Amino acid sequence: MKKIIQDLSFTQVSELTKSCNQPSFRAKQLYEGIMQGKNISQITTLPASFKNMLLNEFEDCAISIVRTLTSTDGTEKYLFRLADGNIIEGVFMKYKYGNTQCISTQVGCRMGCKFCASTLGGRVRDLTSGEILAQVLAVNALHGGTREKRAVTNLVLMGSGEPFDNYDNVVAFLKNVTAAEGINISARNISLSTCGLVDKMYQFAEEGIPLNLTVSLHNTTDAERARTMPIANKWSIAEILKACDNYFNKTGRRYIFEYALIVGENCDSRHADELIALLKGRPCHVNLIRLNSVKERTLEGADEKSAYSFLGMLERGGLSATLRRRTGADIGGACGQLRAGFLSENAQSADE
């Protein structure tokens, strides 16, 4: 596999252009073309000789959309094929405040959370920063967005993979996606979800990228959390809370806890009381999630009545909390479901 040109910052593209003995204005033409979601061969402002030089070193197409599913609620889910043939997925959700894209940071995941389809086959490999960025550029272009007037206004790093398990590439992506010369999405419009890699949470607080830090909590005690999240065997809830406090002190940004409501695991009155005791008075918000069922897993999400009942208990206890709008349930809304289905289909076809 060749290099991915989307890995490069504008400064690096300028250096590349200079090394190819091209005039300096070619760097802007090349970078603008990339930011418009074009393949190298599609950038018509560049001379053929320069494009041929680039194509000797870089992939023409870093990522392509091979399947699109559209929900009755307007949510779109995509299967992306990478240049090496690996498959990842993403989601495009429409809200009143703008359009949010959920992006992947790894092919698969090794965190082993029991409610997530992304972990079923483990981690295949990390995505490069450019492969993460290429997801955004492709979907922005698909919906008619430009660099100046984006169709994608908000990003959530909540697709396949644990972002902090691919730390260097994710940080490089965040620097490029927020760069003024590029697609320039504000860090305040980006959310990153981690299952609680505490050492990386401290490291990220020093990066100077004030995005919305979201932690998958999903239970109130370490022992119960470990039943569905193996990472709880390494980092305790107390350690996570200290890392969150540090992030707030460094960035001034309140943090968010994701809490998937799982029948028989975490959504009765005892858990509500324990969650209130853990979090009341902290600069945080609780985002409740009605779990989308995964056929390979046995866990069952709470129904709507139970979800709103749990939300009411938290609110009466003084927590800032919301129940996330359920999107894309009819198209495999849970992370990793579409990819898992696609891989299964192709495995069956190969056997026939």
N, C-alpha and C positions, 0 to 999 in steps of 0.2 A: 504494500500500500504506500502511495506517495504521501507527501506532506499535505496538510489542510491549510489553505491560504487564510481562512477565517480565524486561524490561530493568531494571526499577526495584528499588532496594533498599527495605527496610522504611521507612527514613527518607523516601525519595522518595515512597513510597505514602502515608505519613502527610501529607506536604505536599500531595500531589494531593487527598487526601480533604478536607483543610482548604480547599483552593481551590474545591472543589465545595460548600462550605458544609454538609458532613456532620459529625455528631458524631465525636469522636476514635475511639470504639470501632469505627467502621466500617472504619478502616484495618486493624485486626487481623483483622476478618472477611474483608475483601478479600484480605489477604496470605495468610491461612491457606487460603482457597479456592484461590488460585493455587498455593500450595505442595502442595496435594492433587491437582494436575494438572487442575483444573477449568477449563473455559472461563468467561469472565465471565458469560455467560447462565446457567450452571449453578450459580452460587453462590446458594443459596436464602436465605441469611441477609441478603442485601442487598435493599433495596427496588427495585422496578422502575424508579423514576424515576432513582435513582443509576446503575443498570446502563445505562440508556439514555444517560445523560451520558457514561459511560465508553466505550460502544460508538460514540459519535460520533468518538472520538479514537483508540481502540485496536482492534486486531483481536480478534474474539471468540475465535478459535482460531488460536494461533500456529503450531501444528504438529499433524499428524494422522498416524496409522499407516495406510498404504494397503496394505501387504502384510507378512505375517509368514511366514517360513520356519523350520521346526523341524528340526534335525538329529537323527540317530539318537543322538547323544551328549547331547541335551538343550539344546544351544546354540540360541538363537533369533536370527534376523537380521531386521531391520525396514527397510522403506522408509518414510521420512517425507516427507510433502508439506508444504512451507512455505506461508505465506499467499499468496505471490506465484506459487505453482505449481512452484517449483523442488523438486527431489528430492535428498534425502541419505539416508544409511543409518547403521545402528548395529547393535550386537551385544550380546546378553545371555548371559553365561556363568556357569554354576553351578560353584562350587568348595566344598571342605570348609570353608574359612574364611569363606565368604560368597558373595554374587553380585556379579559385576563387569560393569559396562556400558561398552562402548567407544563413544565419542561422536565426532561430526564437528565440525570448527570452520570449515570452508569448504565451499561448493558447488564440488566439483572441487578441483584443486591445480595450481600452476604450477611445482613443484619438479622435475618431469620424471624422477623415479626410474624406471629401466627395468623394474623388477620389480613396479610398482604400477599397478593399474587406475584409481586415482583421478586419475592425471595424464593419462589418455587424451584428454580433451576440454579440458584446461587448467583454469584457475580461472575460474569464472563470477562469483562474488562471495564476500565474507566473510559469515559469519553474525554476527548481533548477539549480545551476551552473553545476551539473553533467549531467542534461538532455540537457543543451546547448552544453556541451562538447561532449556528446554521439553522437550528430548529425555529428560532425566533424570526430570522430573516425569511425563511420559507413561508411561514404562516402569515407574517405581515404582508408579504407580496401576494399570497393567495387571496387575501381579503382586500386587495387594492391599496394597501398602505404604502407610504413612501418613507424616506428617511426623515423628512420634515413633518409629515402628517401621518403619524403611525396609526394603523388599525389595531395593533397590539399596544395597549397602554399600560398594562400591569403584568407582572411576571410572578409566578410562584414556583420555586424549586421544590416541587413535591411529587414529581413523577418517579420513574424507576430510579433506584439508587439512593444512597445516603450521601448528601452533598459533602459533608465533612469527611467522608471516607475517600473522597477524591479532592482533597483540600486545595492543592496548588492549582489544578485546572479550573476549579470553581472560582477561586479568587481571581485568576487571570480573566476568566469569562466576565465576572462582575465588573472588573476594571474596563474591559472593552465595551460591554453593553451600556455602560453609563458614560462613556467618553463623548465629549462634545463633538468630535470629528465623526463619530459613528452614529448609531441609531439613538443614542442619548436618552435612555430611559432613566428617570430619576431613581436613585437608590431607595427613596421613600415609597416608590411604587413597586418595590420588589420584596417578596417574602421568601425566606429560606427556612425549610423545615428539617430539623434534625431529631433523631431518636434519642439524643442526649450524649454525644461524644464530648464530655466535659473539657478535656484538654484542648480540643479544637475550638470550643466555645470561648475559652479564655484567649486563645491565639487570635481568633477572628475579631475579638473586641479591640485589638490593637491595629487592625487593618485600615481603619478610618472610612469604612463603608457603612453608613448608618441605615441599613435596611431593617425590615421587620423580622426579628428573630422569633421563630416558632418552634416549640419543643413538643414532640409527641409524648404526652404523659400517660394517659389511658388507664391509670389506676392511682390509688392513694397510698399504698404501702409497697415497699421493695419486694416483698415475698409474692404479693399478688401480681405486681407488675411483671415479675420475672416469668410468670406462667405464660404470658403472651409476647414478652419482649426480652429476649436473651441478654440484651445490652444492660438490663437491670442487674445482672450478676457482676458487672464491672463497675458501674457508676450508680450511686444511690440517689434517691430523690433529694436528699439534703445537699448533696454535692451539686446536683443540677440547679437547685435554687440559689446556691451561692454563686454559681457561674452566671445565672440570669441577673442577679443583683449587680455583679461586676459589669455585665454588658450594659445595663441601665446607667450605671455610674459613668461609664466611659462614653456612651453615645447619647444619653438623654432619651433614648427610645424605649418605651414600655415593651414588654415581651408578651408573647401569646402562647397559651397552652392548648394544643389540640387534645380532645378527649373523645374518642370513639365509644359510643354507647353500645355495650355488648351484653346481651341477656345473660344473667347468671354470673357476671364477672365484676361489673363496676358501676351499675346505675340504679341502685336502691337508695333508700334514705340514709343508711349508714355511710355509704360512699359520698353522698352529697354533704353530710356533716363533716366528714374527714377532709373533703376537698376544700370546704369553707375554712376549716381550721388551718389547713396548709397555706392557703393563698390570700386570705382576707388581709387587706391593708397593704398588699404588694402592688407595685405599678404594673399590673398585668391584666390580661383579658383571657377568658376561657371560651374557646370555640368548640362547641359540641357538634359531633358528627354522627349522623345515623349511618351505621356501617352498611356499605354495599356488600351483599353476600358474595363469597368466592366459593365456587363449587368444590374446589379441592380442599377447602377448609370446613371445619364443623361449627365455627362460631356464628352466632346469629345476632343481627343488629336489632336494637330496640325499635318498637313501632312508634308511630307519630305521637300517640297519646302519652306513652311512657317517656318519650324524649322531652315533650313539653312539660311534663310533670317534674322531671329532673331539672330542667331549666328554671322552672318556678322556684324550686327549693334553693337553687344557687342564688337567684336574684333576691329572694327573701332573706338570705343569709348575708347579703351585702357584696356579692361578687359581681363584677362586670362580666356578663356572659351572653352569648348568642347561640342559636341553633343554625348551623350552616344550611343554606338552601341546598336541597338534594338535586344534583344535576347529573344527567347522563346515565341514570340507572338502567335504562332500557338498551344501552349500547355498551354495556360492560364498563360502568363508571369507576369501579375500583381500580386502583393503580396496578398495572401489570396484567389485567384480565385479557385485554385485546391481544397483546403480544403472546401470552400463553396459549390462547386459542389459535392464533396464526401458526405458531410453531407446532402445535399438535396437528393441525390440518396438514401441514407440509410433511410432517413425519409419517402420517397415514398415507399420503399420496406416494411417498417414496417406497413404502412397503407394498403397495398394490402393484 
